[in-house]
C-alpha cells in the first residue's frame, strides 16, 4: 500500500516571534506536543520567548491535527513547507539560512525528528532542490515520541494511521541514517506517558550512524514539563516547575553555540 501523501504547495500557518534585529539570526521552528490531537500552548509561546531571550528568532508551527481521517504525512509536509518558506525568505526575515533549528516536544518531537530523518527521502521528496530547501540544521527534542514498538505512545501513532504496519513506517529509530542533523535530546526517567526508552532508542540509532548527539536524562519528572518553570504551570498542570530539570534549556543553548 502506498501510504505517502505526495508533497504539495500548502498554506500552513505559523506564529512568528521575530527579533528586532539588523543582522541575520538563527531561527527555531517549534512543534508543540499534543498526541497529534492538539497543540500544547505550554510548549508554544513560552518556549518561543525563551529562545528570543537568547538571541534566536522563533516560530510556532500550527501543523495539522484537527481532522477526522488519519494524518499520515500531513504534519510532516506542513513542517517541510514551513522550513522551505523560512529559508526561501531568509533575507526578508533576517534569518540565517544555515541555522534553521527544529524544536519539538512529545508528538511534536516526533514531527521534528521525522523531518530530521526523512528530509532526504527520495519517495516523499524526489528533487534535490526541495531536499536542500527543507533540510533542518539541528534538532532539539524534548521527551519525544519516537518508537512504534514496545515503548510506543500508541495514541500518537494511531492518529498517523490505525494500521499497525503503517505505524511502523513512522518508527523513527529504525529510519535513522548518517544524514540526520545534530540532535539534542532530553527526557525524564519517570515519564509515564512517553517512556524514556524513546529517547534512548533514538540516541542509540544516532550513535550507530555517527550523528552528533547530546542527551540529558533526569531521574524524575512527569511528562509535558516544557521549560519546567513557573511560567508553564497552570490549573491543569500544577507542580511543573523543577529547577533541576529546567537546566535543560541553558544546556541546550550552550550546545547550539557549539554547532
C-alpha positions as CSV (number, residue, x, y, z in Angstrom):
1,X,0.0,0.0,0.0
2,X,1.2,3.5,-0.8
3,X,1.0,5.4,2.5
4,X,2.8,8.5,1.4
5,X,1.0,11.7,0.5
6,X,3.0,13.5,-2.2
7,X,4.4,16.9,-1.3
8,X,2.3,19.8,-2.5
9,X,2.1,23.5,-2.1
10,X,0.2,24.3,1.2
11,X,-0.8,27.3,3.2
12,X,0.1,26.0,6.6
13,X,0.4,28.8,9.2
14,X,2.8,29.6,12.0
15,X,3.0,32.3,14.7
16,X,6.2,34.4,14.5
17,X,8.4,35.6,17.3
18,X,11.0,37.5,15.3
19,X,13.6,39.6,17.0
20,X,14.1,43.3,16.1
21,X,17.5,42.7,14.6
22,X,19.6,44.4,11.9
23,X,21.6,41.2,11.3
24,X,20.6,37.7,10.4
25,X,19.8,35.4,13.3
26,X,19.2,31.7,13.7
27,X,15.5,30.6,13.8
28,X,13.9,27.9,15.9
29,X,10.8,26.2,14.5
30,X,8.8,24.9,17.5
31,X,6.5,21.9,17.2
32,X,4.3,21.7,20.3
33,X,3.1,18.4,21.6
34,X,-0.4,17.1,21.9
35,X,-0.5,13.5,20.7
36,X,-1.2,14.7,17.2
37,X,-4.7,15.7,18.5
38,X,-4.0,19.3,19.7
39,X,-1.1,21.7,20.1
40,X,0.0,22.4,23.6
41,X,0.1,26.2,24.5
42,X,2.6,25.4,27.3
43,X,5.0,24.2,24.6
44,X,4.4,27.1,22.3
45,X,4.7,30.8,23.1
46,X,6.7,30.4,26.4
47,X,9.4,28.3,24.5
48,X,9.5,30.8,21.6
49,X,10.0,33.7,24.0
50,X,12.8,31.8,25.9
51,X,14.6,31.4,22.6
52,X,14.1,35.1,21.8
53,X,15.7,36.0,25.1
54,X,18.8,34.1,23.9
55,X,19.1,35.7,20.5
56,X,17.0,33.4,18.3
57,X,14.1,34.1,16.1
58,X,11.3,31.6,16.7
59,X,8.1,30.5,15.1
60,X,5.5,28.1,16.4
61,X,4.1,25.8,13.7
62,X,0.4,25.3,13.6
63,X,0.7,21.9,12.0
64,X,-2.4,19.8,11.0
65,X,-4.1,18.0,13.9
66,X,-7.8,18.9,13.6
67,X,-9.4,16.3,11.2
68,X,-11.2,13.0,11.4
69,X,-9.2,10.9,9.0
70,X,-5.7,9.6,9.7
71,X,-2.9,12.1,9.3
72,X,-0.2,10.1,7.6
73,X,2.4,12.6,6.2
74,X,0.2,15.8,6.6
75,X,2.1,17.2,9.6
76,X,5.4,16.3,8.0
77,X,4.5,18.2,4.9
78,X,3.4,21.2,7.0
79,X,6.8,21.3,8.6
80,X,8.6,20.8,5.3
81,X,6.7,23.7,3.9
82,X,7.5,26.0,6.9
83,X,11.2,25.3,6.7
84,X,11.3,25.9,2.9
85,X,9.3,29.1,3.3
86,X,11.7,30.4,6.0
87,X,14.8,29.5,4.0
88,X,13.4,31.0,0.8
89,X,12.6,34.2,2.6
90,X,15.6,34.3,4.8
91,X,16.8,37.7,3.5
92,X,13.5,39.4,4.1
93,X,13.1,37.9,7.6
94,X,16.8,38.4,8.5
95,X,17.2,34.7,9.1
96,X,20.5,32.8,8.9
97,X,19.5,30.2,6.2
98,X,22.2,27.8,7.6
99,X,20.8,27.8,11.1
100,X,17.2,26.6,10.9
101,X,16.6,24.5,14.0
102,X,13.6,22.3,14.8
103,X,12.4,22.0,18.4
104,X,9.7,19.6,19.2
105,X,8.0,18.2,22.4
106,X,6.3,14.8,22.7
107,X,4.4,14.2,19.5
108,X,5.8,17.5,18.2
109,X,9.2,15.9,18.9
110,X,8.2,13.0,16.6
111,X,7.3,15.6,14.0
112,X,10.6,17.5,14.3
113,X,12.5,14.2,14.3
114,X,10.5,13.0,11.3
115,X,11.8,15.8,9.1
116,X,15.3,15.3,10.5
117,X,15.1,11.6,9.4
118,X,13.1,11.9,6.2
119,X,14.3,15.2,4.7
120,X,16.3,13.4,2.0
121,X,13.8,10.6,1.4
122,X,13.5,10.4,-2.3
123,X,10.0,9.0,-2.4
124,X,8.5,11.8,-0.3
125,X,10.8,14.5,-1.6
126,X,12.2,13.5,-5.0
127,X,14.0,16.6,-6.0
128,X,17.4,17.7,-4.6
129,X,16.2,21.3,-4.6
130,X,13.3,20.6,-2.3
131,X,15.6,18.4,0.0
132,X,18.1,21.2,0.4
133,X,15.4,23.8,1.0
134,X,13.7,22.0,3.9
135,X,16.8,20.4,5.4
136,X,17.0,21.2,9.1
137,X,20.3,22.2,10.6
138,X,19.7,20.8,14.1
139,X,17.1,19.1,16.2
140,X,16.0,19.7,19.8
141,X,13.7,17.0,21.1
142,X,12.0,17.1,24.5
143,X,10.6,13.8,25.7
144,X,9.9,12.9,22.1
145,X,7.6,10.2,20.7
146,X,9.9,8.1,18.6
147,X,9.2,4.3,18.5
148,X,6.1,2.5,17.3
149,X,7.4,-0.6,19.1
150,X,7.1,-1.9,22.6
151,X,7.5,1.6,24.2
152,X,5.2,3.4,21.9
153,X,2.9,6.2,22.8
154,X,0.2,4.4,20.8
155,X,-2.3,7.2,20.7
156,X,0.1,9.4,18.7
157,X,0.7,6.7,16.2
158,X,-3.0,5.9,15.9
159,X,-3.5,9.5,14.7
160,X,-1.0,8.9,12.0
161,X,-2.6,5.6,11.0
162,X,-4.8,3.0,12.5
163,X,-2.8,0.2,10.8
164,X,0.0,-1.2,12.8
165,X,2.1,-1.9,9.7
166,X,1.8,1.7,8.6
167,X,2.7,2.9,12.1
168,X,6.0,1.0,11.9
169,X,6.9,3.3,8.9
170,X,6.9,6.2,11.4
171,X,9.0,4.3,14.0
172,X,11.9,6.7,13.7
173,X,14.7,4.8,15.5
174,X,14.6,2.3,12.6
175,X,14.9,5.1,9.9
176,X,18.0,6.9,11.1
177,X,20.8,7.5,8.7
178,X,24.0,9.5,8.7
179,X,22.0,12.3,7.1
180,X,20.2,13.2,10.3
181,X,21.4,16.6,11.6
182,X,22.9,17.0,15.1
183,X,20.5,16.4,17.9
184,X,19.9,17.5,21.5
185,X,17.6,15.2,23.5
186,X,16.2,15.4,27.0
187,X,13.8,13.2,28.9
188,X,12.9,12.2,32.5
189,X,13.3,8.6,33.6
190,X,9.8,8.5,35.2
191,X,7.8,9.8,32.2
192,X,4.7,7.7,32.4
193,X,3.2,8.8,29.1
194,X,6.2,8.6,26.7
195,X,8.7,6.2,28.2
196,X,12.3,7.3,28.3
197,X,13.2,4.4,26.0
198,X,12.0,6.6,23.1
199,X,14.9,9.0,23.6
200,X,17.4,6.2,24.4
201,X,16.4,4.2,21.2
202,X,16.8,7.3,19.1
203,X,20.1,8.3,20.6
204,X,21.4,4.8,20.1
205,X,20.5,4.9,16.5
206,X,22.1,8.3,16.1
207,X,25.3,7.0,17.7
208,X,25.3,3.9,15.4
209,X,25.1,6.2,12.4
210,X,27.8,8.6,13.6
211,X,25.4,11.5,14.1
212,X,26.4,14.0,16.7
213,X,24.0,13.9,19.7
214,X,23.8,15.3,23.2
215,X,21.3,13.8,25.7
216,X,20.2,14.8,29.2
217,X,18.3,12.3,31.3
218,X,16.7,13.4,34.6
219,X,15.9,11.0,37.4
220,X,12.3,12.1,37.9
221,X,9.6,14.3,36.5
222,X,6.2,13.9,34.7
223,X,5.5,14.1,31.0
224,X,5.0,17.5,29.5
225,X,7.3,19.6,31.6
226,X,8.1,22.1,28.7
227,X,10.5,24.7,30.2
228,X,10.0,23.2,33.7
229,X,9.5,26.8,35.0
230,X,6.7,28.5,36.9
231,X,5.7,30.2,33.6
232,X,4.4,26.9,32.2
233,X,2.3,25.9,35.3
234,X,-1.5,26.3,35.1
235,X,-4.5,24.8,36.9
236,X,-4.3,21.6,34.7
237,X,-0.6,21.3,35.2
238,X,0.4,22.3,38.7
239,X,3.9,21.5,40.1
240,X,5.6,21.7,36.7
241,X,8.4,24.0,38.0
242,X,11.5,21.9,38.6
243,X,14.8,23.9,38.8
244,X,16.8,20.8,38.2
245,X,15.0,19.8,35.0
246,X,14.8,23.4,33.9
247,X,18.6,23.2,33.3
248,X,17.9,21.5,30.0
249,X,17.2,24.9,28.3
250,X,20.5,26.6,29.2
251,X,22.4,23.4,28.4
252,X,20.6,23.3,25.0
253,X,21.6,27.0,24.3
254,X,25.2,26.1,25.1
255,X,25.0,23.1,22.8
256,X,23.7,25.2,20.0
257,X,26.7,27.5,20.3
258,X,29.0,24.6,19.5
259,X,27.4,23.9,16.1
